[in-house]
Amino acid sequence: MLEAHKGQVASAAKDLGVSRATMYRLLNKHNIIPDVRYCNGGYATE
């Protein structure tokens, strides 16, 4: 789901029908870290 929203947690949470806080809680519970390449406007390098 995060890939479909290019790492935008708030957007993915909205599509799933949960709050952004709940989405972060679930990500932490399952040790999922949003890909930083999508954050920072694409300025991160690999």
N, C-alpha and C positions, 0 to 999 in steps of 0.2 A: 504494500500500500504506500509506503514511503517513497518507493521508486517512482510510482505513478504520479506522486505529488512533488517529485524532485527534492525530497528531503524536507519539505515543508510540513512540520508536525501539526501545526494548527489546521491546515487545510485537510490533511489526512484524517485528523480527529473529527472534523466537521462531517466528512463523508461517512465516517463510521458511526456517527451519532453519539460521540462521547466528548467530554470536555478536554481541553488541551492538557489540563492537570492530570486527568485520568489517563490520557495517552502517554504522557511522560512516566506516570507510575507503572503502566504496563510495559513500556520500553525498558525501564530499570529492572522490573521484576524478571524479565526474560533476557536481561543483559544485551539489549539491542541498543547500539549507539548510532544515531543518525549520521550518515556519511557527510563529513565536513566539506567534501568537494562541492556539494550542492549549496552549502552555506557560503557566506561571504561573497556572494555574487560571482562565484566561479574563480576567485582569485587564488584559492589554495592550489598548491601543486602536489603531485604525487611523489 
